[in-house]
Amino acid sequence: MRPDILNPLFAEVTALKGIGPSLAKPLDRLGLARVVDVAFHMPSGWIDRVKRDELDVADAGRIVAITLTPREHRGSNGRGPTWVQAADAKGNHVSLVFFGGHPGWAKKLLPLGEARLVCGRLDTYGQELQIVHPEVSEPDSGAADEFRAREAIYPLSEGLTSRRLGQFALEAIARAPVLPEWIEPGLKAKREWPDWRDALARIHADPADKLARERLGYDEVFANQLAMTLVRADTRKRRGRALNGDGRLRYALRLPYDLTGAQARTVREIEGDLAQEAPMLRLLQGDVGSGKTLVAAMALLIAVEAGAQGALLAPTEILARQHYETLRKTLGGLPINIAVLTGRDKGRAREATLMGLAAGEIDILIGTHAIFQEAVVYKDLALVVVDEQHRFGVAQRLLLQEKGRAPHLLAMTATPIPRTLTLAQYGEMDVSRLDEMPPGRQPIETRVISEDRLDDVVNALGRHLADGGQAYWVCPLVEESEKSDVAAAEARAETLAARFGDRVGLVHGRMKPPEKDAVMAAFAAAQVGVLVATTVIEVGVDVPNATLIVIEHADRFGLAQLHQLRGRVGRGSGRSVCLLIRGSALSETSRARLALMRETNDGFRIAEEDLRLRGAGEMLGTRQSGEAAFRIATPDLLHDLLQCAQDDARLLIDRDGGLAGPRGQAARTLLYLFERDAGVALLRSG
């Protein structure tokens, strides 16, 4: 249960003064549904204002707050700009310029001869000084206080201003209680960090306050590392069962190739984990095509050899069915029973699968999270493999463990994760890396092409299809709007269909799963030559004959996502090509990203670079997955504070009495504050 002291912070956002249903909508678009969300909505920058008594050309380019008296109105008929000539106390003149408004409005705002406090950016225009669209208020109205020397700027959505958000943040802080200190006193003194509530007030008042930002970032990282440490300690304490496979199934498995050194090493690590009673908690990181599925198959065979059941959980139906086909092919000929279960399976087929599971007739079950619903009962589940781990949070990982007698867990991800983030996201897990490619995997040739040459690309696609090849065509990611994302894909599919007819297929996120599966199946069977898609193909579609991928507006994608998309090709023995179509106006960051993509196929190097260029939450896709991303701790802070937070969490558990001591009680509140309470749930006794 969340401590009562935090209740004012976890009230709905409408509890703040001035927020009704209409303002709650733009706040909701920013993910600010509760008071705590507003308090943790960090300023992204600030405006510095200088208060002046007289105008000075030396202030050009700065934002000034100054008392001026309007002397003359020069309006237009409503189409052009409106000018107001004004003077300071010494008689120096400035033009106040308004575009697009009715001239009567400027007259009302700035009546002739009446002093007004004016705030805006002072610029030179020819020989004149001018301020375009200034903020205006009466000098003694109290609004003068609004023009603070430094004002925070916030990430916004339509219908909100930074000043409004700043006011809501102040109200949220007023509701924030004084909380007992959870940071180790020596560390806090050494770093000169303020108290928690003080830091929160300081950061909203002055976004440049380094110590306040550091303190709040540390709180978030510490909460995360403490939760991980508790989960890990709990897992180590639990008694599952040792799985000692006798090797008979693995020996009978006839593979057409040898395991790579990295695969063999990882299988040995997993075998060692499974032989212990404490449940395995291992993360398997492997770049696209490094052979994670085969490692998972070996782990599942060890469980079956030991007389138990295994389950493989995939994030989407397409991927679940693909894993099912792959494992059936790989393990065909072995005396084991493999089944698949997704939300789409209904009626008798589903009943038969459920009965087979409960009776122990099914050895390995593959499916979406439907395989962990209440109705699904296993006779003896001892190993769970989770694919695309970053789509499942700590809470989901814990749910899986309720299904068997503390089953072993192997989590896999094809998103290479930088070492910093591995510790931050998966601190409770042991980590294996597949850092070499199976022989025969061709490096993918990557080229960057300007959008001006789109016709050449379409002609090249025509030649590729004529030679019996297949291709993906990925349409641009449009920020904040799946609709326009889909519209772009539909329009591209239409223009390509005009040229290539019914050899063009289309998939996007708003299609119903059966429709999507049908198009994917047609593509896999080579009935469709070009698959036009939004980013739904990012994870796990395997068509070896597709050796060309075209990514439109590649400069709009993050590096990790481009790398994932590129991994859709290069799955057969043929030479594969990835064409990155870029816009004409490129930022420095986009240029650096595309250059790196051309230069390397190494996912781990790309991931480190992506973290540097983008930030943690975006890179891991956590914004979509429901896993709490870091809201306050930027990648730089994460890098600086992670090891320190990890050490402090261990100190709390090992020296300071865990969650039972005084600092532990404060830390328990912290876990609830940052919603890392999965850790608390494990310590019923603490």
Summary of the structure (lengths in Angstrom):
residues: 686
radius of gyration: 29.9
end to end distance: 13.7
largest distance: 97.1
contacts: 2260
relative contact order: 0.10
helix: 45%
strand: 18%
